[in-house]
Amino acid sequence: MNKPILSCNNISKTFGVSKAVTNLSFELYKGDILSILGPSGCGKTTLLRLIAGLENPTSGEIMLSNRTVYGQNINIPPNKRHLGMIFQDYALFSHLTVEDNISFGISHLNSDEKKKIISNCLEITKLSDQEKKFPHELSGGQQQRVALARTLATNPSLILMDEPFSNLDTQLRLELRNQVHAILRQTNTTTIFVTHDRDEAFVLSDKIGIMLNGQILQIDSPDKVYFWPNSKNVGLITGSCNFIKGIVQNPHAVTSIGNLPLRENNHSANNSKVDILIRPNDLTMQVTPNGDCVVIKKEFRGDETLFWVKIPSGEIIPCKHKKYTTLFEGLKVQLSADEHVKFNAFSI
Amino acid sequence: MCNIKFLRGIPFALLIPCLLIAFIAIIPVLYLTIRSIEADDSTWLWLLRWKTLSIVGRSVALAISVTTISILIALPLSFLTNKTDLKFKKIWKICSILPLVIPSYIGAYLFVSALGPKGILYQILNSVFNVENIPNLYGFTGALITISLLTYPYILLTMNATINNIDTSEEESARILGLNNFAVFKRITLPQLIPSILSGSLLVALYTLSDFGVVSLLRYKTLTWAIFNQYNGSIDRHSAALLSLSLCMLAILFIYLESIFRTKRKQYRSSPGAAKVPKIQKLGYWQMPAIIFCAAIVFFSLIMPVTILLFWVIRGLMNNETIPGMLEASINSLSLGFITAIVVVILAIPISYISVRYPKFISMLIEKICYTGFSLPSIAVSIALVSIGSQIGSPIYQSIYMLVIACAILYMPTGIGPIKSSLELLSPRPEEASRTLGKGNLATITKITIPMLRPGVFMGAAIVFLVTMKELPAVLLLSPLNFKTLTTMVWSYSTEAFFAEAAAPALVLILLSSLPLTLIITKNNIYK
């Protein structure tokens, strides 16, 4: 196995009495795209700023490409860490042209090399005829790409992106995130980006770190964090869901909507009480006059319709219906688990 | 990076110059304090005499009266020119700010030359109606009228900057809740304006307190007058220092009072959302009285002084009078303003930078110290520096450096203000981006921060240039021998009642200081 590009060991950061990041450790390898997903205020931006050196950890150690950049008596300033950062508001230099913005970090090179890098970056980011413009003359998407080009020009070992698409409207966001993804892959750039948009995290990353209250709860591939969350919170952060109570009777759990098969990896002791994670796609819903569940809310979302169903125990769970349907609130339904679906249970 | 805990984070390369600057800024206060401590009992007794105390009382009375009158002028003006359908609004708006270019001692000289004994009014009345005596407007009344008419723009400026930023949705909801126009103004608009009225009033009060030209020309004996006389008339420098220190204490008391009133009030922030078009009040029957009010203020504060000035200039030209040394004085004034502006900008950038980017105890302390010039009357600073200079001797004493240092100490806050506020608006992200792109602290400041700060730097420099050109006491006390500026020319001619001779340098001074003011007005979007 090759050496990690980045490794964080036990880093913590407190601001006064509030803890922004607590004992956080993880590693990242060349070419990986890691997204940090979590609600606002969970410490994700602080984590990026700690890695960049814009803030100093209260304790812990950070290594970049096998070099300790923060640790006992070591604190390499951001300008010597050789990494790139893309800010939420892009932070373009408003007094410099696109070209000068891009060449800002490579002013030590000779002019031939600079020209080559600039034209290469302009080409990758499809900005080739914009180099003489000033940032305010560009659209939001173009500004975003200038920020990327400016960072790529320095050929950093790691790029950090802080909610890079949050300032764009939906259409542009989808378009740009595909473009950026393609560029990062093409240049084999190791990247960490921070987001609170789970779709973005799923689409863009090789790995997702789920962050809450200053801690990374789980780092795994997108499908793992969705289908095999290691805690209830990870389940909640990665998608719509709810929990119902059940009693373990391996390999099932007994619940008020029948026996639900459990995943092999989280078998609990027989007869123990568990919370079972229910995702919208887990259960099939059938309308029947003697059904014991009631539709209490219908959320039409365009691509799909989500129903919130009250089960006999009084708990409420989400349920998706594939086709457009005229099912309405108050209707009696019967829920059943699909054959192949297995459930995650969490001990109480 | 520093390792001492309370300094942590501020780069040494920034901290050390800032500490030096703060030290220079505090020198006058230190000196005055030491001098006062050294003073013997008799000097203290002299200070506590009834006569001295009454002089202090006069200073305070004048400052409070001028502030009150200025508010009474500025408040309706600001409301009328921003919130109503007043006719010729733009003209009133610009003309009501222009009196700022007339230094108060020129105002006083024009006042005396027009209304004083042997003045224009007397000459007219005497030749036409054979009137022998005209009412004496010297003293308190004259000083009050002159200073108020020339300083109300300070309040107007701060109010105009705020009045259009008041969230109109608050006024709208008050209307919907059933308040009438007047009640909306009283209960919604006015409370939000109070912080800006307070800060403008503080400027006016401090200006009046430290004014030397007007009270001397109009013979109203205040502290500044007493300080100057003590300095000129006695060998014992302790009493002048003691009086100066009392003046500083008074100024600090005013600042303290303002800060008490201010903290009692909540700072208002407009709610997010789309910018709303400010609501315009229809004046209706009040249109005419409003126009008369604005016209009267503009007439007395701008048109009349300028007319009198032009009268003297034209009379001088018609008599083919030439005033020697005008060109030299103009060049001296310009270079003094220019050099001071540059020095202040150079000093203000690091101070603003550490106070905005490293808001720690030490940087706050440094900033506060650099603001002492704001509270110190220029005559007190000059007294302190001239005494220090005379002890050091050459090359400092009676050199232009001393004068520049005095003006820099006095006007550093003026320069820090705009630079700091534009730095506050500047997101730290571009600087952080620069650092992640491999640039160190200093390279980031020179390549990113300063270029992006340009508007604030220009604004600061323009204001410093403007106020330095108008500065009187420092120039009188600290100028090298034979160093004539436009201010000293105006001063020496008008104190000797050579009204016609004083007119030409006064006019040039006003025209020259109008240039930066135009820049300030056009750059401030409130006047667009």
HADDOCK unambig.tbl for C-alpha pairs under 7 A between the chains (distance, minus, plus):
assign (segid A and resid 52 and name CA) (segid B and resid 436 and name CA) 6.96 0.50 0.50
assign (segid A and resid 78 and name CA) (segid B and resid 435 and name CA) 5.67 0.50 0.50
assign (segid A and resid 78 and name CA) (segid B and resid 436 and name CA) 5.24 0.50 0.50
assign (segid A and resid 79 and name CA) (segid B and resid 435 and name CA) 4.64 0.50 0.50
assign (segid A and resid 79 and name CA) (segid B and resid 436 and name CA) 5.00 0.50 0.50
assign (segid A and resid 79 and name CA) (segid B and resid 437 and name CA) 6.14 0.50 0.50
assign (segid A and resid 79 and name CA) (segid B and resid 438 and name CA) 3.73 0.50 0.50
assign (segid A and resid 79 and name CA) (segid B and resid 439 and name CA) 5.28 0.50 0.50
assign (segid A and resid 79 and name CA) (segid B and resid 440 and name CA) 5.83 0.50 0.50
assign (segid A and resid 80 and name CA) (segid B and resid 438 and name CA) 5.96 0.50 0.50
assign (segid A and resid 82 and name CA) (segid B and resid 438 and name CA) 6.85 0.50 0.50
assign (segid A and resid 83 and name CA) (segid B and resid 436 and name CA) 6.37 0.50 0.50
assign (segid A and resid 84 and name CA) (segid B and resid 436 and name CA) 5.80 0.50 0.50
assign (segid A and resid 84 and name CA) (segid B and resid 437 and name CA) 6.53 0.50 0.50
assign (segid A and resid 85 and name CA) (segid B and resid 433 and name CA) 6.65 0.50 0.50
assign (segid A and resid 85 and name CA) (segid B and resid 436 and name CA) 6.41 0.50 0.50
assign (segid A and resid 91 and name CA) (segid B and resid 429 and name CA) 5.28 0.50 0.50
assign (segid A and resid 91 and name CA) (segid B and resid 430 and name CA) 4.49 0.50 0.50
assign (segid A and resid 91 and name CA) (segid B and resid 433 and name CA) 6.63 0.50 0.50
assign (segid A and resid 92 and name CA) (segid B and resid 430 and name CA) 6.19 0.50 0.50
assign (segid A and resid 93 and name CA) (segid B and resid 430 and name CA) 6.19 0.50 0.50
assign (segid A and resid 95 and name CA) (segid B and resid 451 and name CA) 6.95 0.50 0.50
assign (segid A and resid 95 and name CA) (segid B and resid 452 and name CA) 6.43 0.50 0.50
assign (segid A and resid 105 and name CA) (segid B and resid 437 and name CA) 4.71 0.50 0.50
assign (segid A and resid 105 and name CA) (segid B and resid 438 and name CA) 6.02 0.50 0.50
